[in-house]
């Protein structure tokens, strides 16, 4: 099961549609069309390195206007993947989460 995952620029495709992901997977984002085809629920397409502050320099903090901003699902009460902070241990919003490890904060 995959929820709120962001994949960009992988050699073949970002998510393998033949991998038999759980039907409970949702809110995943890719640079190619694979998130939309591999997941039945809320697969988002169009992510790029431009969604990050400075991907080339290793700064993968998400920008406010990123493709996957506010497109995630809240996992604070998820029975399988419960957490409420991002990679920087900042509390995620109660509303729409950003997809990926980082939650945008101005």
C-alpha positions in Angstrom: 0.0 0.0 0.0 1.3 3.4 -1.0 -0.1 6.7 0.2 1.3 10.3 -0.4 4.4 9.2 -2.3 6.1 11.4 -4.8 8.3 9.9 -7.6 10.1 11.9 -10.3 12.3 11.0 -13.2 12.8 7.3 -12.8 14.3 5.5 -15.8 11.4 3.3 -16.9 8.4 4.7 -15.0 7.8 6.2 -11.6 5.2 3.6 -10.4 4.9 0.1 -11.9 1.2 -0.5 -12.8 1.9 -4.2 -12.8 3.2 -4.3 -9.2 -0.3 -5.0 -7.9 -0.4 -2.2 -5.3 -3.2 -2.5 -2.7 -6.5 -0.9 -3.8 -6.1 1.1 -0.5 -3.2 3.0 -2.1 -4.0 6.7 -2.8 -2.8 10.2 -3.3 0.5 9.4 -5.1 2.2 11.8 -7.6 4.5 11.1 -10.5 6.4 13.0 -13.2 5.0 10.6 -15.8 1.5 9.2 -16.1 2.2 6.2 -13.9 0.7 7.5 -10.7 -2.7 7.9 -12.5 -2.5 4.5 -14.1 -1.0 2.4 -11.2 -3.4 3.7 -8.6 -7.2 3.9 -8.8 -7.6 6.7 -6.3 -6.2 10.2 -6.7 -3.1 9.5 -8.8 -1.6 12.8 -9.8 0.6 13.5 -12.8 2.9 16.3 -13.8 5.5 16.6 -10.9 8.9 17.8 -11.8 12.2 18.9 -10.2 10.8 22.5 -10.5 8.4 21.6 -7.6 11.4 21.7 -5.2 13.4 24.6 -3.8 16.6 23.4 -5.4 16.6 19.8 -6.4 20.0 20.0 -8.2 21.5 21.2 -4.9 19.8 18.5 -2.9 17.1 20.8 -1.4 13.9 18.8 -1.8 11.7 21.0 0.2 8.5 21.5 -1.7 7.5 24.9 -3.1 4.1 26.4 -2.4 2.9 26.0 -6.0 4.2 22.4 -6.4 2.1 20.0 -8.4 1.5 17.8 -5.4 1.0 20.6 -2.8 -2.3 20.1 -0.9 -3.1 16.9 -2.8 -2.2 14.4 -0.1 -4.4 12.5 2.3 -4.3 13.1 6.1 -2.5 10.1 7.6 -2.7 11.2 11.3 -5.4 8.7 12.0 -4.5 6.1 9.4 -4.7 2.6 10.9 -1.7 1.4 8.9 0.5 4.5 8.4 -0.3 6.8 11.3 2.0 9.9 11.6 1.5 13.7 11.6 4.9 15.3 11.0 7.0 15.8 7.9 10.7 15.0 7.3 11.7 18.1 9.3 9.4 17.0 12.2 7.1 19.9 11.5 3.5 19.3 12.2 1.4 18.8 9.1 -1.8 20.7 8.5 -5.1 19.3 9.7 -6.5 20.0 6.2 -4.9 18.9 2.9 -1.4 17.4 3.2 1.3 17.8 0.6 2.3 14.6 -1.1 5.8 13.6 -0.3 8.1 13.8 2.7 7.9 17.6 3.1 5.0 19.8 4.1 5.3 23.3 2.7 5.7 26.1 5.3 6.1 29.7 4.3 
